[in-house]
Amino acid sequence: MRNLDVTVLRSFVAVAQTGGVTRAAGFLNLTQSAVSMQLKRLEELLGLELLDRSARQIGLTAAGEQLLGYARRMVDLNDEAFARLTHEEFSGEISLGVPYDIVYPVVPRVLQRFALEMPRVRVNLVTGNTKSLKDEFSRGAVDLILTTESEVDIGGETLTEIALRWIGAPGGQAWRQRPLNLAQARVCAFRAGVVDRLDAAEIDWISTVETDSDRTVEATVSADLAVTALLEGTAPKVLIELPPGCDLPDLGSYKINLYCNRRNGQTPVDVLAEMIEQGYDTL
């Protein structure tokens, strides 16, 4: 009887999720040649071509798509069994603070993976703006936080850098109006930088909302009463990113930083921090 190796299946799933051997190797802490060899072994064992290597980004063949569902379930079941049998000593609760606008797409995947590996540790997800989260972290109220900042403070680690984009209503005209109607929450980490860019470009503007609620800002912008600024790829489905030629200044980029008090590399906080790092590595 021929058996599928879970280690090889894990590499196959990682390549399918990241779209490349190099990224998958980084996620798995393996060399690129090791991952390539595992994929070759898997294809030889099954007698099938699983990967379409004709394009720049690796895709799956029909057989690969069929295997992917099985592979994910087998890897997840392996991890769940291993976690329940080997991590019983870890229990309790840890807190992760994340700004509202960067919860997706990384955090849900990380929480799902962490729950499989440490099922007796509950993660309390705390959302808020960067300033409040940093205050809570400094007081020890949360164990680790993600932030959106123009720089990184001592003790922090930059995971990635994402462009800030102008956001408006689909087919809207608010971006054409002068003075420009701006909807940015008072506590938003981007507000000061956005205002500075508008002033430097000599664009008159007025604030159309006085709120700390992202939902209020979203409602105002979706009604085409104002524009706002959000990190690229984080706009709600009811809004769109405005094109570069919309007569508004470039907003630069912001860093997504991680702050946590690591210990010996084996605690639940250490494990969660490492998973978050790997999650952003594969974006």
Stockholm file with secondary structure:
# STOCKHOLM 1.0

chainA/1-283         MRNLDVTVLRSFVAVAQTGGVTRAAGFLNLTQSAVSMQLKRLEELLGLELLDRSARQIGLTAAGEQLLGYARRMVDLNDEAFARLTHEEFSGEISLGVPYDIVYPVVPRVLQRFALEMPRVRVNLVTGNTKSLKDEFSRGAVDLILTTESEVDIGGETLTEIALRWIGAPGGQAWRQRPLNLAQARVCAFRAGVVDRLDAAEIDWISTVETDSDRTVEATVSADLAVTALLEGTAPKVLIELPPGCDLPDLGSYKINLYCNRRNGQTPVDVLAEMIEQGYDTL
#=GR chainA/1-283 SS CCCCCHHHHHHHHHHHHHSSHHHHHHHHTCCHHHHHHHHHHHHHHHTSCCEECSSSSCEECHHHHHHHHHHHHHHHHHHHHHHHHHCTTCCEEEEEEEEGGGSTTHHHHHHHHHHHHCTTEEEEEEEECHHHHHHHHHTTSSSEEEEEESSCCTTEEEEEEEEEEEEECTTCCGGGCSSEEECCCTTCTTHHHHHHHHHHTTCCEEECCCCSCHHHHHHHHHTTSCBEEEETTCCCTTCEECCTTSSSCCCCEEEEEEEECCCSSCSHHHHHHHHHHHHHHTC
#=GC SS_cons         CCCCCHHHHHHHHHHHHHSSHHHHHHHHTCCHHHHHHHHHHHHHHHTSCCEECSSSSCEECHHHHHHHHHHHHHHHHHHHHHHHHHCTTCCEEEEEEEEGGGSTTHHHHHHHHHHHHCTTEEEEEEEECHHHHHHHHHTTSSSEEEEEESSCCTTEEEEEEEEEEEEECTTCCGGGCSSEEECCCTTCTTHHHHHHHHHHTTCCEEECCCCSCHHHHHHHHHTTSCBEEEETTCCCTTCEECCTTSSSCCCCEEEEEEEECCCSSCSHHHHHHHHHHHHHHTC
//
